[in-house]
């Protein structure tokens, strides 16, 4: 439930008042950060911050306070009128969204992970808005990572400064850095997974350095699920939990929709619909899509690609969902199958290039290429108008065009590959399945074209894995295994592994594990090296006495300080690694890889035999 105090505060929002409260609470920090300057420096910095962020907060407020959704596509609605409280999980602990917001200053550095459509962005905006009511000595900065110019090569601090500072600001970047050092900001970075992959690794490194360089700020970022983020040792990881039946009902009740359809939907929720389609209804976006087409299709399909196909048809033929069935005028007269074919080319081309946001010139160029590919003579400008105004699957945000939700781009990109019959099927399949943000598109493609995915991606990947594991020799070079599979290891105690940097081979294993149950994640063990501290001691009797001093030094490094310790291994460690559990784990992974290869080869053979029996 959204607190009434927050609703009232935002209804009478005053940016200057928020700044005043934030700076009043942050005054001691500001004073300390400029202690070496003249006495009036704190006042000057406070004044500059006020000028800078009064306008910025007004802009941020507008960006967070109102939203557009799949349902409300023509005009924005207040976020608080649609927001339903979510629950999150950290380890074995489950917490509410408001609990996490209350504890931000204790956790300091936080990652919120969740699947597409799980409500991450809604929560991040709600979190930012909550600090407009009570800043607690911090100025909230909300940044959508997909919109900043990370290709410019500028530092993350510079990018955040440019994104957040008002044009009227008198705040210099140097003053902004002092404010960062003072710790007066709540920095909300939304959509880490939407950063272009060619820049994402650099962005990862810069974000990981922020807590070290500016430890007094609160930093929270959101992303789709990514195992690599689990190794960020200075961050607390929270996962968005699936909606329960009560939460789904709240989501539906808040939507303005045909009353009869909504009442039937809510009634069916309590009569088995939730249990029957729990995989869909636990996700806010998918629950909304189900409502959108519930009157037309009655019962949802168990197949996710059929579900999205029906949703697309509903968007294509219907517009005003508060009035029931209503077909809006379209600017082009091409049939739905041609429109979908053209749009599928557009989605695949942009997905393969990791493009989620476009300038007008860029999006017209992509539509031109798609229509030419399909042999359809049509105005790209009119196609764009249909995508925006009739089908409402593309929206305009400032100077950029974006998908209403990326899951539609992923579904329709997968649809293109599943229907493709040309010579580049293997290449196109790999572009979907090997993407770093592939789970939605990959799952959909595997569902629609299981043979193509098995033949062109999964089986070659497993065969490559088998070949890759053959180079490992547990009796002489276990460090090579750790580097290529596990990457860096993160220890919470001197013997318990708590995180992995993930090497190139490990990344392939995790990608396979997303779509197939092959038992390949045997290396993800807390006792990867040692079962206990006694195991460390026992190794001393097995190694060359001349190397005992070096070994003890390595173990002391793992015990160097409290918290999680990052450790990288190389060939100089092999003399003692050969006596750890890693040797058995290597053998186990090699066996699992060989078994996986045989399993997938049998599946492909079964498909081929079935083909022979057709005619």
N, C-alpha and C positions, 0 to 999 in steps of 0.2 A: 504494500500500500504506500502511495506517495504521501508524505507527511504534509498536513495542512499548512504548517509553518512555512514549508518550502514553496507551496503553491501561492500563499499570500505574499511571500517575499518577492517572488518572481513576477507576480502580477503588478507590483509597484517597484519594479527594478530601477535602480539608480546606480549607474556605473561609478560615479564619483564617490558615492557612499561606500561601495565595495572597496574601492581603492583606499579610501580613508581608513576603513577598518583594517584592511590588510597591512597597510604601511604602519599603522599604529602598533599592531602586534609584531611587526618585523623591525621596528625602530632600533632595538638593541643590536640586532644582527647587522643592520645597515651601518650603524655607528662603528661596530667592530671591524667591518670590512674596509672602512676608509680611515682607520685610526691614524694612519701615517700622514694623512692629508690635513689641510687646515680645518679648524673647528667647524666651519659652516658647511663642509663637504656633505655630511649626512643630510642636512636640510636640502641642499641643492640636489642631491641624488633623489631624495624623496619627491621633490617638486618635479624633477624630470620624469621619474617613474609615473607620477600622477598624470602628467600631460600625455605621456606615451600610452598608458594603459587605460585611461578613461575611454578614449575612442576605441582602442582595441577590444576592451571588454564589451562595449556596445555591439561591436561586430561579432565577437565570439558568442555573446548572448543570443543574438539573432540566429546565428548558425546552429546553436545547440537547442534553442527554445522551440523552434519550429522545424518540422521535418516533412519530407515527402516519402511516401511508401508505395508499395505495389498497389495498395487499395486507394490511397489518396494521391493520385498521380497528377491531378490538374492544379491543385493548390495545396500549400503546406498546412499542416495542422500542428497544434501544440503537442510537444513531446509528452508532457505530463498527462495529457488526456488519453494517450495510448500506452504509456509505459506500464509494464507489469513487472513487479519485483522478481528478480532471478535469484537462484542459489548457486553457490560456487563451492568447489572442493579443492583443498590443499592437503595432499597426502590422504590421510583417513578422516580429516576434519571437514565437516560441511558447515558453511556459513552463509548468511544472507548478504545481499548487496549492501544494505545499510550498515551491517557490521563491518564489512571491509572498508566502507567509506569512513566510518568512525575511527578505524585503526590505521588509516593511511600513514599517519606520522610515526607509528610504531614500526610498520613494515618498511617504509621508505621507498624501496625499489620492488616493483610488482609487474608480473606478466600475467595477463588474462588471455587464456587460450580457449577456443571453441570452434565448432564446425561452422560452415557457411550458413547464415540465417539464424544462428543461435541467439542473437541479440547483443553481440559484443559492442557494436557501435552505439546502439541505444543506451546501453549501460554506461559507456564512456562519456556520452553527452550528459546523461543524468548525473553522473559523478561530478562532472565539471559544473553543472548547474547548482549542485548542492553546495558548492563553495561560494556561490554568489550570495547565498543566504548567510553563511558563516565562514568567512575566508580563513579564520584561524591563523592570521599572520602570514598568509601565503596568497600570491596572485595566481589564479588559474590561467594556464595557457593550454588551449586545445589546438592540436595540429593534426590534420589529416595527411599522413605521410605520402599518400599517392599524389598529392597536389604540389609538393615542394620540389624545387629544382635540384635534386640530388645529382643530376648529371653535370652540374656546373663545377663540381670538384671542391665546393666550399665545405667547411666544417659543419658538423651538425649544429653547433652553437650558433654559427652565422646564419644557417638556414632557419632555425627556430626564431632567431632575432628578426630576420627579414619578414618571416611569415606573421609574426605577432605584433611588430611595432607599427603604430599608426603613421600615416604620411605626415601628420601634424606633429609628430613626436620630436622632441629635442633631446631624446635619449640617444647617446652614441653607443656604438657596439662595445666600447671599453667600459662604459657605465653599466651596460647590460651584463657584461662579464663579472663586474664587481657585485652586481645584484645576485647573479648565479652563485658566486662564491659566498655571499651572505646567506644563501639558502632561503630566499623569500618566495620561491616559485613552487607551484604544483604543476608539473609538466605532464600533459596527457597526450600521448602519441598513439593515434588510432590507425590500425591497418598496416602493421609491419609486413605482412604477407603480400601487400599490394605494391611494395617497392619492386621496381624492375629487377629481376634476378641478376643482371650484370652489375648492378650497383648494391645488391642486397648484402653481400658479404662485407663490403666496406661499411655499410650502414650498421650492420651487426657490431662490428668492431668499435665504431664510434659510440654507439649506445652503451656497450659494455664498459667503456671508459668513463662514462658520465658519472656514475656513483663514486669513482675514485677521484675525479677532478673536482666534482661539486657535491660532496657528500651530504650537505645540509638540506638539499632540495628533496621533494617527493617526486618520484618518476614512476609513471605507470604507463604501460603500453599494451596494446591488444594485437592478437594475431590468430590466424587459423593454427590448428595444431601442427607443431613442428618439433620432432624429437631433439633437434639441435638446440632448441631454447632451454631444454631441461638441464643442459650443462652450464647455464649462466649462473654461476655460483653466488653472485651478489644479489640475485633476484629471487623473490618468493613467487612460485608458480601456482596460479589458481586456474581451474578449469570450470567453464560454464556447465552446469548440470542440466540434463534434459528436463523439460517442463513436466510437472505432474498434472493430473487431471484438473485440479482446482486452478492451476495457473493457465492451462489451455482455455478453460471456461472464461477466465478473466480476459484473456487476449481477445476471444471472440465477442464477449459482451461489449468491449470498448469500441468495436468497429461499427460504424454506421453502415447498415446493410439492410437489404430486404428483410423485414421483421419475420415474415412467415418462414423464410429459408433459414434465418438465424435461429429461430426457436426450434425448428426441426433438427438443426445441426446440434444445438445444445442438448436437446432431448436424447438424440442418438449417442452423444458423448457419454451420457450416464447409463446407456443401455448396451454397452459393448463396443461402440465404435472406437473408443480410446484404446481398449485392449487389442482390438483387431488390427488397428493401424498405428500402433504405438511408435514405430520407427519414424513415421511422418509427424504425428501429432505432438511429439515431444520437442519439435523444432518450431519456433514461432513463425518463420517464413513459410514452411511447408503447411502448417496449420491454416495460415491465411490463404494460401493457394487452394487448399482443399475446400475452404468456405467459398472461395471465388467461383469454383466450378461445381459446387455441391448440388445446386438445383438442376444442372444440366446432365450431370453424370451419376448422380445418386450415390453410389458407393465407389470409394477410391480403389484404384488398382494396387496390387501388391508390388508391381514393378515400377521402380522409380522413373524409368524413361517414359513409360506410358503415362504416369502421373504428370510429368512435365509436359508431355505432348498435349494432354487434355487441357492443362493450364494455359499453354500457348494458344490453343484454339479458343479458349474462353476469352483471353485477352484480345484476340484478333476479331472476334465477332461481337463482343460486349464492351461497353464503356462505362456507363454510370451504374456502379454496383449498388448504390443506395436506392435505385429505382427498378431493380430487377433487369430483365432483358431489354437491351437497347443497343442497336447497332449504329455506331457513329459513322458519319461520312468519311470515306477514305479518299486520299488525293490521287492514288493510282488505281488502275482497274485490273491489275494482274490477279490471278486466282491465288487462293491460299497456298496451294502446293508450290506454285512458282515463287511466291513471296517467301515461303519458308526455305525453299532451296537457295534463293539469293541470300537470305539472311544467314543461312548455315555456312555459306562460303565466307561471308563477312565475319562471322563469329570465329570460324576456324582460323582464318588468316590473322585476326587480331589476337586470338588466344595463343597461337603459335609464336607470336612476336611479343607476348606478355604485355599487350596494350589493353588497358581497362578504361583509360580516359583519353579524350581526343580534342584537338582544336577543330574548328569547323572545317578547315582545309584538310586536315588529316582524315576526318570521318567521311567527307565527300570523296576523297581519294580512294579509301577502302571500299566504299559503296560502288564507285566507278569500276574498280577491279572485279568486284563480285558480279555485277551485272554483265560485264564483258565475258567473264568465265562462264556464266550461265547462258549466254547468248540472248539475253533479254534486253530489248530496247526500252529504256525507261529513264525518266529524269531522276538523277541521284538526289537532287534537292527535294523532289516530291517523296521519294522513298524515305528520306530523313524526316520529313514532316509526318509521314505515316507512322514511322517508328516512335516519334515523339508524341504526336497528338491523337492518333487513332489507336494504335496498338499499345502505346505508352510503355514501351519496354526500354526506351532510351530517354534519359532526362538531361536537361541543360542545367549546369551548375556554374554560374558565373561565366567564364570564358571557355569552359570545358563541357563536353558531352560525355556522359557515363551511362553504364547499364543501371537500370533500376535496382537490379541485384546481379552480382557476378554469376550466380548459379545458373541463370538463363544463358549466359555466354558459354558456360562450361557444358551445359546440356546440349545446346545446339551445335557447338563445335564437335562434340562427340557424335552427334547425329550425322554431321557431314562425313566423318571418317567411316562410320558404319555403313553409309550408302555409297562410299567411293569404290569404283571398280577399275581404276587406272593402274599404271605401272608403279606408282609411288605409295602403294598401300602400306608397305613396311615402314617407310620414312614417316608417313602421316600418323601411323599407329604409335610409333616411338615418340612423336612430338606430344601426344596426349599422355601416354603412360609414363614418360620420363620427366615430365614437368615437375618442378619443385613444389608446385601447389596443385597436385594432380588428383587428389583423392576424389572429389566430386566427379570431374570429367572422366577419370580413369574408371571409377566404379560404374558409371553410366555406360561407357564404351564396352566394358567387360560384360555388362548385362545384355547389351544390344548385339555385340559381335564377339561372342566368347571364343570362337575358333580363331579369328584374326588376332585377337590379343594373345591367346595361347601360343599360336604359331610364330608370330612376328615379334613378340616382346617377352613373355614369361619364360618360354622354353629356352630361347637364346640367352636370356639373362641368367638362368640357372646353370646352363652349360658353361657359360663364362665364369660363373661362381665356382663351379667344380674345378675348372682349369686354374682359377686363381688360388684356390686353397691348396692345390698340389705343390705350389712353390714354398709352402710353409714347412719348416722342419722344426718340430718341437724339441728335438734333442740338441739343436745348435742355435736357432735364431727365433725364439719366441717374440723378441722385440719387433720383428718385422710384422708378425701377426697383429700385435697390439696397434702398431702404426696404421696398417691398412684397413683393419676392421674396426677397432675401438676408437682410434684416434687418441686424443689426450684423455687421461683418466682423472676423475675428481674423487678425492677421498674425504669422507666425513670423519672417520677415525683412521688410524694408520693402517688398517687392514680392510675396511669396508668401502667398496666402490659405490659412489652415489650418483655419478654422472659420467657421460661419455661425450667426447668431442665429435665422434663418429668419423671414421676414415672413409675413403672412396668405396671400398668393398662393403663396409658397414652400411653406407647409404643405400647401396643396391639391395642389400638384405632387407632393410627396413621398408623400402619401396615394394618389394615382393610381398612382404608380410602384410601390407595394406590390403592386398587383393586375394591372397591365397594363404591357406593354413598349411604351412610346410615345415613347421618346427625349426626354423632357421635362427631364431633369436636366442639361441642357447648361450651366447656370449654376454647377454645382459644379466649378469649375476653380481650380487654384492660381494661374493667370495671368489671373484675372478682370480685373485692372486692368493689371498690368505683366508683361512676360515676363522682364525683368531690371532691374538697377539702371541700365543704360544707357538703358532706355526712360524712366525717370524724368527723366534728364538731358535727353533729346531733347525732352521736352515744354516745357522752358523757352523754346525758340525759337518755340513755337507760341502762347504766351499773351501777353496784354497786359502790357507791361513794368511797368505800375503795379501789377499783381497778382502780380508775381514774388516779392516778399517774403512775401506770404501763402502762396503755393504752397510755397516753401522751408520755411516754418514748418510746414506740414502734413506735408511729407515728414520733417522732423526729428522730428515727433511719432511717426511710424511707426518711427523709429530711436532712440526715447527711452531704451529700456532693453533688456536681454536678456530672452529669453522671448517669450511670446505677448502681443500688444497688441490690445486691443479698440478698434475705431474705428467711429464712426457718421458718416454723411455726410448733408449737407443741401444745399439749393439754392445756398448760397454756394460749394459745391465744383464746381458744374456747369461753370464756365469752363475747368477743367482736366480734369474727368472726360470731357468730350466728345472728348478726344484719347487716351483709353485704350482698352484692349481691350473694355471694357464695352459699347460701341456695337455691335460685331460680335456679342457674346454676346446682346444684346437682339434683334437681327435673327434670330439663329439660333433663339432661343426662340419668337419669334413664328411663324416658319416651322414649327417642330416642333409648336406648338399647333394650327395650321391643319391640318397633316398628320394629327395625332391625331384631330381632329374628323372628318375625312373617313374615316379608318380605322374609327372606331367607328360612324359613320352607315352605312357599308357592312355592318358586322357586323349591325346591327339590321335593315337592309333584307333581308339574307339570312335572318334568322329569320322575318321577316314573309312573305317569299316561300315559305319552307318551310311556314308555317302554312296558306297558301292552297292548297297542294298536298295537304294531309292529307285533305280531304273535297271 
